[in-house]
């Protein structure tokens, strides 16, 4: 996969890389205006490292094309770098502890009356949503019309609710 993108290091995420050439070359950072080393990787990406980290990469003596692991440990200016074999870097990276998944008690068996009751509530909820949407639409259209004839008319949320209840009653529904 040939790409000219730059490798970005996420904190505490080890990355396996392989150098396309035996070494990098020194460039000046456009962000900090400080010297750094640029390495070209076998997948076409570029990797920019501070000189101290680059010296550790060079000290590994890894031949071009052979992979090694690098990881930014921590965040910000206090970040450290782990460079070496996958195992060595894994030891340097802190283990992120994830909270245990939540456990919920088993759902009790529902009776047919419970199921029907839930269906009735869902149906009423859907009906009320439809009446409210229709009321909002009617109110918005009415406000636009009033504005077009030079009248200012503004409805409140209570007016919209009243209109929705009226629509439900007119259509024989219940709220």
Contact map, one row per residue, 1 for C-alpha under 8 A:
1110000000000000000000000000000000000000001100000000000000000000000000000000000000000000000000000000000000000000000000000000000000000000000000000000000000000000000000000000000
1111000000000000000000000000000000000000001110000000000000000000000000000000000000000000000000000000000000000000000000000000000000000000000000000000000000000000000000000000000
1111100000000000000000000000000000000000001110000000000000000000000000000000000000000000000000000000000000000000000000000000000000000000000000000000000000000000000000000000000
0111110000000000000000000000000000000000000111000000000000000000000000000000000000000000000000000000000000000000000000000000000000000000000000000000000000000000000000000000000
0011111000000000000000000000000000000000000111000000000000000000000000000000000000000000000000000000000000000000000000000000000000000000000000000000000000000000000000000000000
0001111100000000000000000000000000000000000011110000000000000000000000000000000000000000000000000000000000000000000000000000000000000000000000000000000000000000000000000000000
0000111110000000000000000000000000000000000011110000000000000000000000000000000000000000000000000000000000000000000000000000000000000000000000000000000000000000000000000000000
0000011111000000000000000000000000000000000000100000000000000000000000000000000000000000000000000000000000000000000000000000000000000000000000000000000000000000000000000000000
0000001111101010000000000000000000000000000000000000000000000000000000110000000000000000000000000000000000000000000000000000000000000000000000000000000000000000000000000000000
0000000111111000000000000000000000000000000000000000000000000000000000010000000000000000000000000000000000000000000000000000000000000000000000000000000000000000000000000000000
0000000011111000000000000000000000000000000000000000000000000000000000111110000000000000000000000000000000000000000000000000000000000000000000000000000000000000000000000000000
0000000001111100000000000000000000000000000000000000000000000000000000111100000000000000000011000000000000000000000000000000000000000000000000000000000000000000000000000000000
0000000011111110000000000000000000000000000000000000000000000000000000111000000000000000000010000000000000000000000000000000000000000000000000000000000000000000000000000000000
0000000000011111000000000000000000000000000000000000000000000000000011110000000000000000110010000000000000000000000000000000000000000000000000000000000000000000000000000000000
0000000010001111100000000000000000000000000000000000000000000000000011100000000000000000000000000000000000000000000000000000000000000000000000000000000000000000000000000000000
0000000000000111110000000000000000000000000000000000000000000000001111000000000000000100000000000000000000000000000000000000000000000000000000000000000000000000000000000000000
0000000000000011111000000000000000000000110000000000000000000000001111000000000000000000000000000000000000000000000000000000000000000000000000000000000000000000000000000000000
0000000000000001111100000000000000000000110000000000000000000001111100000000000000000000000000000000000000000000000000000000000000000000000000000000000000000000000000000000000
0000000000000000111111100000000000000011110000000000000000000011111000000000000000000000000000000000000000000000000000000000000000000000000000000000000000000000000000000000000
0000000000000000011111000000000000000011110000000000000000000001100000000000000000000000000000000000000000000000000000000000000000000000000000000000000000000000000000000000000
0000000000000000001111110000000000000011100000000000000000000001100000000000000000000000000000000000000000000000000000000000000000000000000000000000000000000000000000000000000
0000000000000000001111110000000000000000000000000000000000000011000000000000000000000000000000000000000000000000000000000000000000000000000000000000000000000000000000000000000
0000000000000000001011111000000000000010000000000000000001000001000000000000000000000000000000000000000000000000000000000000000000000000000000000000000000000000000000000000000
0000000000000000000011111100000000001111000000000000000000000000000000000000000000000000000000000000000000000000000000000000000000000000000000000000000000000000000000000000000
0000000000000000000000111110000000001110000000000000000000000000000000000000000000000000000000000000000000000000000000000000000000000000000000000000000000000000000000000000000
0000000000000000000000011111000000111100000000000000000000000000000000000000000000000000000000000000000000000000000000000000000000000000000000000000000000000000000000000000000
0000000000000000000000001111100000111100000000000000000000000000000000000000000000000000000000000000000000000000000000000000000000000000000000000000000000000000000000000000000
0000000000000000000000000111110011110000000000000000000000000000000000000000000000000000000000000000000000000000000000000000000000000000000000000000000000000000000000000000000
0000000000000000000000000011111111110000000000000000000000000000000000000000000000000000000000000000000000000000000000000000000000000000000000000000000000000000000000000000000
0000000000000000000000000001111111000000000000000000000000000000000000000000000000000000000000000000000000000000000000000000000000000000000000000000000000000000000000000000000
0000000000000000000000000000111110000000000000000000000000000000000000000000000000000000000000000000000000000000000000000000000000000000000000000000000000000000000000000000000
0000000000000000000000000000111111000000000000000000000000000000000000000000000000000000000000000000000000000000000000000000000000000000000000000000000000000000000000000000000
0000000000000000000000000001111111100000000000000000000000000000000000000000000000000000000000000000000000000000000000000000000000000000000000000000000000000000000000000000000
0000000000000000000000000001110111110000000000000000000000000000000000000000000000000000000000000000000000000000000000000000000000000000000000000000000000000000000000000000000
0000000000000000000000000111100011111000000000000110000000000000000000000000000000000000000000000000000000000000000000000000000000000000000000000000000000000000000000000000000
0000000000000000000000000111100001111100000000011110010000000000000000000000000000000000000000000000000000000000000000000000000000000000000000000000000000000000000000000000000
0000000000000000000000011110000000111110000000011110010000000000000000000000000000000000000000000000000000000000000000000000000000000000000000000000000000000000000000000000000
0000000000000000000000011110000000011111000001111000000000000000000000000000000000000000000000000000000000000000000000000000000000000000000000000000000000000000000000000000000
0000000000000000001110111000000000001111100001110000000000000000000000000000000000000000000000000000000000000000000000000000000000000000000000000000000000000000000000000000000
0000000000000000001110010000000000000111110111100000000000000000000000000000000000000000000000000000000000000000000000000000000000000000000000000000000000000000000000000000000
0000000000000000111110000000000000000011111111100000000000000000000000000000000000000000000000000000000000000000000000000000000000000000000000000000000000000000000000000000000
0000000000000000111100000000000000000001111110000000000000000000100000000000000000000000000000000000000000000000000000000000000000000000000000000000000000000000000000000000000
1110000000000000000000000000000000000000111110000000000000000000000000000000000000000000000000000000000000000000000000000000000000000000000000000000000000000000000000000000000
1111100000000000000000000000000000000001111111000000000000000000000000000000000000000000000000000000000000000000000000000000000000000000000000000000000000000000000000000000000
0111111000000000000000000000000000000001111111100000000000000000000000000000000000000000000000000000000000000000000000000000000000000000000000000000000000000000000000000000000
0001111000000000000000000000000000000111100111110000000000000000000000000000000000000000000000000000000000000000000000000000000000000000000000000000000000000000000000000000000
0000011100000000000000000000000000000111100011111000000000000000000000000000000000000000000000000000000000000000000000000000000000000000000000000000000000000000000000000000000
0000011000000000000000000000000000011110000001111100000000000000000000000000000000000000000000000000000000000000000000000000000000000000000000000000000000000000000000000000000
0000000000000000000000000000000000011100000000111110110000000000000000000000000000000000000000000000000000000000000000000000000000000000000000000000000000000000000000000000000
0000000000000000000000000000000000111000000000011111110000000000000000000000000000000000000000000000000000000000000000000000000000000000000000000000000000000000000000000000000
0000000000000000000000000000000000111000000000001111111000000000000000000000000000000000000000000000000000000000000000000000000000000000000000000000000000000000000000000000000
0000000000000000000000000000000000000000000000000111111100000000000000000000000000000000000000000000000000000000000000000000000000000000000000000000000000000000000000000000000
0000000000000000000000000000000000000000000000001111111110000000000000000000000010000000000000000000000000000000000000000000000000000000000000000000000000000000000000000000000
0000000000000000000000000000000000011000000000001111111111000000000000000000000000000000000000000000000000000000000000000000000000000000000000000000000000000000000000000000000
0000000000000000000000000000000000000000000000000011111111100000000000000000000000000000000000000000000000000000000000000000000000000000000000000000000000000000000000000000000
0000000000000000000000000000000000000000000000000001111111110000000000000000000000100000000000000000000000000000000000000000000000000000000000000000000000000000000000000000000
0000000000000000000000000000000000000000000000000000111111111100000000000000000000110000000000000000000000000000000000000000000000000000000000000000000000000000000000000000000
0000000000000000000000100000000000000000000000000000011111111100000000000000000000000000000000000000000000000000000000000000000000000000000000000000000000000000000000000000000
0000000000000000000000000000000000000000000000000000001111111000000000000000000000000000000000000000000000000000000000000000000000000000000000000000000000000000000000000000000
0000000000000000000000000000000000000000000000000000000111111100000000000000000000010000000000000000000000000000000000000000000000000000000000000000000000000000000000000000000
0000000000000000000000000000000000000000000000000000000011111110000000000000000000000000000000000000000000000000000000000000000000000000000000000000000000000000000000000000000
0000000000000000000000000000000000000000000000000000000011011111011100000000000000000000000000000000000000000000000000000000000000000000000000000000000000000000000000000000000
0000000000000000001001000000000000000000000000000000000000001111110000000000000000000000000000000000000000000000000000000000000000000000000000000000000000000000000000000000000
0000000000000000011111100000000000000000000000000000000000000111110000000000000000000000000000000000000000000000000000000000000000000000000000000000000000000000000000000000000
0000000000000000011110000000000000000000010000000000000000000011111000000000000000000000000000000000000000000000000000000000000000000000000000000000000000000000000000000000000
0000000000000000011000000000000000000000000000000000000000000111111100000000000000000000000000000000000000000000000000000000000000000000000000000000000000000000000000000000000
0000000000000001111000000000000000000000000000000000000000000100111110000000000000000000000000000000000000000000000000000000000000000000000000000000000000000000000000000000000
0000000000000001110000000000000000000000000000000000000000000100011111000000000000111100000000000000000000000000000000000000000000000000000000000000000000000000000000000000000
0000000000000111100000000000000000000000000000000000000000000000001111100000000001111100100000000000000000000000000000000000000000000000000000000000000000000000000000000000000
0000000000000111100000000000000000000000000000000000000000000000000111110000000011110000100000000000000000000000000000000000000000000000000000000000000000000000000000000000000
0000000010111110000000000000000000000000000000000000000000000000000011111000000011100000100010000000000000000000000000000000000000000000000000000000000000000000000000000000000
0000000011111100000000000000000000000000000000000000000000000000000001111110001111000000000000000000000000000000000000000000000000000000000000000000000000000000000000000000000
0000000000111000000000000000000000000000000000000000000000000000000000111110001111000000000111000000000000000000000000000000000000000000000000000000000000000000000000000000000
0000000000110000000000000000000000000000000000000000000000000000000000011111011100000000000000000000000000000000000000000000000000000000000000000000000000000000000000000000000
0000000000100000000000000000000000000000000000000000000000000000000000011111111000000000000000000000000000000000000000000000000000000000000000000000000000000000000000000000000
0000000000000000000000000000000000000000000000000000000000000000000000000111111000000000000000000000000000000000000000000000000000000000000000000000000000000000000000000000000
0000000000000000000000000000000000000000000000000000000000000000000000000011111000000000000000000000000000000000000000000000000000000000000000000000000000000000000000000000000
0000000000000000000000000000000000000000000000000000000000000000000000000111111100000000000000000000000000000000000000000000000000000000000000000000000000000000000000000000000
0000000000000000000000000000000000000000000000000000000000000000000000011111111110000000000000000000000000000000000000000000000000000000000000000000000000000000000000000000000
0000000000000000000000000000000000000000000000000000000000000000000000011100011111000000000000000000000000000000000000000000000000000000000000000000000000000000000000000000000
0000000000000000000000000000000000000000000000000000100000000000000001111000001111100000000000000000000000000000000000000000000000000000000000000000000000000000000000000000000
0000000000000000000000000000000000000000000000000000000000000000000011111000000111110000100110000000000000000000000000000000000000000000000000000000000000000000000000000000000
0000000000000000000000000000000000000000000000000000000110000000000111100000000011111001100000000000000000000000000000000000000000000000000000000000000000000000000000000000000
0000000000000000000000000000000000000000000000000000000010010000000111000000000001111101100000000000000000000000000000000000000000000000000000000000000000000000000000000000000
0000000000000000000000000000000000000000000000000000000000000000000110000000000000111111100000000000000000000000000000000000000000000000000000000000000000000000000000000000000
0000000000000001000000000000000000000000000000000000000000000000000110000000000000011111110000000000000000000000000000000000000000000000000000000000000000000000000000000000000
0000000000000000000000000000000000000000000000000000000000000000000000000000000000001111111000000000000000000000000000000000000000000000000000000000000000000000000000000000000
0000000000000000000000000000000000000000000000000000000000000000000000000000000000111111111100000000000000000000000000000000000000000000000000000000000000000000000000000000000
0000000000000100000000000000000000000000000000000000000000000000000011100000000001111111111110000000000000000000000000000000000000000000000000000000000000000000000000000000000
0000000000000100000000000000000000000000000000000000000000000000000000000000000000000111111110000000000000000000000000000000000000000000000000000000000000000000000000000000000
0000000000000000000000000000000000000000000000000000000000000000000000000000000000000011111111000000000000000000000000000000000000000000000000000000000000000000000000000000000
0000000000000000000000000000000000000000000000000000000000000000000000001000000001000001111111000000000000000000000000000000000000000000000000000000000000000000000000000000000
0000000000011100000000000000000000000000000000000000000000000000000000101000000001000000111111100000000000000000000000000000000000000000000000000000000000000000000000000000000
0000000000010000000000000000000000000000000000000000000000000000000000001000000000000000001111110000000000000000000000000000000000000000000000000000000000000000000000000000000
0000000000000000000000000000000000000000000000000000000000000000000000000000000000000000000011111000000000000000000000000000000000000000000000000000000000000000000000000000000
0000000000000000000000000000000000000000000000000000000000000000000000000000000000000000000001111100000000000000000000000000000000000000000000000000000000000000000000000000000
0000000000000000000000000000000000000000000000000000000000000000000000000000000000000000000000111110000000000000000000000000000000000000000000000000000000000000000000000000000
0000000000000000000000000000000000000000000000000000000000000000000000000000000000000000000000011111000000000000000000000000000000000000000000000000000000000000000000000000000
0000000000000000000000000000000000000000000000000000000000000000000000000000000000000000000000001111100000000000000000000000000000000000000000000000000000000000000000000000000
0000000000000000000000000000000000000000000000000000000000000000000000000000000000000000000000000111110000000000000000000000000000000000000000000000000000000000000000000000000
0000000000000000000000000000000000000000000000000000000000000000000000000000000000000000000000000011111000000000000000000000000000000000000000000000000000000000000000000000000
0000000000000000000000000000000000000000000000000000000000000000000000000000000000000000000000000001111100000000000000000000000000000000000000000000000000000000000000000000000
0000000000000000000000000000000000000000000000000000000000000000000000000000000000000000000000000000111110000000000000000000000000000000000000000000000000000000000000000000000
0000000000000000000000000000000000000000000000000000000000000000000000000000000000000000000000000000011111000000000000000000000000000000000000000000000000000000000000000000000
0000000000000000000000000000000000000000000000000000000000000000000000000000000000000000000000000000001111100000000000000000000000000000000000000000000000000000000000000000000
0000000000000000000000000000000000000000000000000000000000000000000000000000000000000000000000000000000111110000000000000000000000000000000000000000000000000000000000000000000
0000000000000000000000000000000000000000000000000000000000000000000000000000000000000000000000000000000011111000000000000000000000000000000000000000000000000000000000000000000
0000000000000000000000000000000000000000000000000000000000000000000000000000000000000000000000000000000001111100000000000000000000000000000000000000000000000000000000000000000
0000000000000000000000000000000000000000000000000000000000000000000000000000000000000000000000000000000000111110000000000000000000000000000000000000000000000000000000000000000
0000000000000000000000000000000000000000000000000000000000000000000000000000000000000000000000000000000000011111111000000000000000000000000000000000000000000000000000000000000
0000000000000000000000000000000000000000000000000000000000000000000000000000000000000000000000000000000000001111111000000000000000000000000000000000000000000000000000000000000
0000000000000000000000000000000000000000000000000000000000000000000000000000000000000000000000000000000000000111111100000000000000000000000000000000000000000000000000000000000
0000000000000000000000000000000000000000000000000000000000000000000000000000000000000000000000000000000000000111111110000000000000000000000000000000000000000000000000000000000
0000000000000000000000000000000000000000000000000000000000000000000000000000000000000000000000000000000000000111111111000000000000000000000000000000000000000000000000000000000
0000000000000000000000000000000000000000000000000000000000000000000000000000000000000000000000000000000000000111111111100000000000000000000000000000000000000000000000000000000
0000000000000000000000000000000000000000000000000000000000000000000000000000000000000000000000000000000000000001111111110000000000000000000000000000000000000000000000000000000
0000000000000000000000000000000000000000000000000000000000000000000000000000000000000000000000000000000000000000111111111000000000000000000000000000000000000000000000000000000
0000000000000000000000000000000000000000000000000000000000000000000000000000000000000000000000000000000000000000011111111100000000000000000000000000000000000000000000000000000
0000000000000000000000000000000000000000000000000000000000000000000000000000000000000000000000000000000000000000001111111110000000000000000000000000000000000000000000000000000
0000000000000000000000000000000000000000000000000000000000000000000000000000000000000000000000000000000000000000000111111111000000000000000000000000000000000000000000000000000
0000000000000000000000000000000000000000000000000000000000000000000000000000000000000000000000000000000000000000000011111111100000000000000000000000000000000000000000000000000
0000000000000000000000000000000000000000000000000000000000000000000000000000000000000000000000000000000000000000000001111111110000000000000000000000000000000000000000000000000
0000000000000000000000000000000000000000000000000000000000000000000000000000000000000000000000000000000000000000000000111111111000000000000000000000000000000000000000000000000
0000000000000000000000000000000000000000000000000000000000000000000000000000000000000000000000000000000000000000000000011111111100000000000000000000000000000000000000000000011
0000000000000000000000000000000000000000000000000000000000000000000000000000000000000000000000000000000000000000000000001111111110000000000000000000000000000000000000000000000
0000000000000000000000000000000000000000000000000000000000000000000000000000000000000000000000000000000000000000000000000111111111000000000000000000000000000000000000000000000
0000000000000000000000000000000000000000000000000000000000000000000000000000000000000000000000000000000000000000000000000011111111100000000000000000000000000000000000000000100
0000000000000000000000000000000000000000000000000000000000000000000000000000000000000000000000000000000000000000000000000001111111110000000000000000000000000000000100010000001
0000000000000000000000000000000000000000000000000000000000000000000000000000000000000000000000000000000000000000000000000000111111111000000000000000000000000000000000000000000
0000000000000000000000000000000000000000000000000000000000000000000000000000000000000000000000000000000000000000000000000000011111111100000000000000000000000000000000000000000
0000000000000000000000000000000000000000000000000000000000000000000000000000000000000000000000000000000000000000000000000000001111111110000000000000000000000000000110110000000
0000000000000000000000000000000000000000000000000000000000000000000000000000000000000000000000000000000000000000000000000000000111111111000000000000000000000001101100000000000
0000000000000000000000000000000000000000000000000000000000000000000000000000000000000000000000000000000000000000000000000000000011111111100000000000000000000000000000000000000
0000000000000000000000000000000000000000000000000000000000000000000000000000000000000000000000000000000000000000000000000000000001111111110000000000000000000000000100000000000
0000000000000000000000000000000000000000000000000000000000000000000000000000000000000000000000000000000000000000000000000000000000111111111000000000000000000001101100100000000
0000000000000000000000000000000000000000000000000000000000000000000000000000000000000000000000000000000000000000000000000000000000011111111100000000000000000001000000000000000
0000000000000000000000000000000000000000000000000000000000000000000000000000000000000000000000000000000000000000000000000000000000001111111110000000000000000000000000000000000
0000000000000000000000000000000000000000000000000000000000000000000000000000000000000000000000000000000000000000000000000000000000000111111111000000000000000000000000000000000
0000000000000000000000000000000000000000000000000000000000000000000000000000000000000000000000000000000000000000000000000000000000000011111111100000000000100001000000000000000
0000000000000000000000000000000000000000000000000000000000000000000000000000000000000000000000000000000000000000000000000000000000000001111111110000000000000000000000000000000
0000000000000000000000000000000000000000000000000000000000000000000000000000000000000000000000000000000000000000000000000000000000000000111111111000000000000000000000000000000
0000000000000000000000000000000000000000000000000000000000000000000000000000000000000000000000000000000000000000000000000000000000000000011111111100000000000000000000000000000
0000000000000000000000000000000000000000000000000000000000000000000000000000000000000000000000000000000000000000000000000000000000000000001111111110000111100000000000000000000
0000000000000000000000000000000000000000000000000000000000000000000000000000000000000000000000000000000000000000000000000000000000000000000111111111000000000000000000000000000
0000000000000000000000000000000000000000000000000000000000000000000000000000000000000000000000000000000000000000000000000000000000000000000011111111100000000000000000000000000
0000000000000000000000000000000000000000000000000000000000000000000000000000000000000000000000000000000000000000000000000000000000000000000001111111111110000000000000000000000
0000000000000000000000000000000000000000000000000000000000000000000000000000000000000000000000000000000000000000000000000000000000000000000000111111111110000000000000000000000
0000000000000000000000000000000000000000000000000000000000000000000000000000000000000000000000000000000000000000000000000000000000000000000000011111111000000000000000000000000
0000000000000000000000000000000000000000000000000000000000000000000000000000000000000000000000000000000000000000000000000000000000000000000000001111111000000000000000000000000
0000000000000000000000000000000000000000000000000000000000000000000000000000000000000000000000000000000000000000000000000000000000000000000000000111111100000000000000000000000
0000000000000000000000000000000000000000000000000000000000000000000000000000000000000000000000000000000000000000000000000000000000000000000000000111111110000000000000000000000
0000000000000000000000000000000000000000000000000000000000000000000000000000000000000000000000000000000000000000000000000000000000000000000000100110011111000000000000000000000
0000000000000000000000000000000000000000000000000000000000000000000000000000000000000000000000000000000000000000000000000000000000000000000000100110001111100000000000000000000
0000000000000000000000000000000000000000000000000000000000000000000000000000000000000000000000000000000000000000000000000000000000000000000000100000000111110000000000000000000
0000000000000000000000000000000000000000000000000000000000000000000000000000000000000000000000000000000000000000000000000000000000000000001000100000000011111011000000000000000
0000000000000000000000000000000000000000000000000000000000000000000000000000000000000000000000000000000000000000000000000000000000000000000000000000000001111111000000000000000
0000000000000000000000000000000000000000000000000000000000000000000000000000000000000000000000000000000000000000000000000000000000000000000000000000000000111111100000000000000
0000000000000000000000000000000000000000000000000000000000000000000000000000000000000000000000000000000000000000000000000000000000000000000000000000000000011111110000000000000
0000000000000000000000000000000000000000000000000000000000000000000000000000000000000000000000000000000000000000000000000000000000000000000000000000000000111111111000000000000
0000000000000000000000000000000000000000000000000000000000000000000000000000000000000000000000000000000000000000000000000000000000010011001000000000000000111111111100000000000
0000000000000000000000000000000000000000000000000000000000000000000000000000000000000000000000000000000000000000000000000000000000010010000000000000000000001111111110000000000
0000000000000000000000000000000000000000000000000000000000000000000000000000000000000000000000000000000000000000000000000000000000000000000000000000000000000111111111000000000
0000000000000000000000000000000000000000000000000000000000000000000000000000000000000000000000000000000000000000000000000000000000010010000000000000000000000011111111100000000
0000000000000000000000000000000000000000000000000000000000000000000000000000000000000000000000000000000000000000000000000000000100110110000000000000000000000001111111110000000
0000000000000000000000000000000000000000000000000000000000000000000000000000000000000000000000000000000000000000000000000000000000100000000000000000000000000000111111111000001
0000000000000000000000000000000000000000000000000000000000000000000000000000000000000000000000000000000000000000000000000000000000000000000000000000000000000000011111111100000
0000000000000000000000000000000000000000000000000000000000000000000000000000000000000000000000000000000000000000000000000000000000100010000000000000000000000000001111111110000
0000000000000000000000000000000000000000000000000000000000000000000000000000000000000000000000000000000000000000000000000000000100100000000000000000000000000000000111111111111
0000000000000000000000000000000000000000000000000000000000000000000000000000000000000000000000000000000000000000000000000000000000000000000000000000000000000000000011111111110
0000000000000000000000000000000000000000000000000000000000000000000000000000000000000000000000000000000000000000000000000000000000000000000000000000000000000000000001111111100
0000000000000000000000000000000000000000000000000000000000000000000000000000000000000000000000000000000000000000000000000000000000000000000000000000000000000000000000111111100
0000000000000000000000000000000000000000000000000000000000000000000000000000000000000000000000000000000000000000000000000000000000000000000000000000000000000000000000011111110
0000000000000000000000000000000000000000000000000000000000000000000000000000000000000000000000000000000000000000000000000000001000000000000000000000000000000000000000011111111
0000000000000000000000000000000000000000000000000000000000000000000000000000000000000000000000000000000000000000000000000001000000000000000000000000000000000000000000011001111
0000000000000000000000000000000000000000000000000000000000000000000000000000000000000000000000000000000000000000000000000001000100000000000000000000000000000000000010010000111
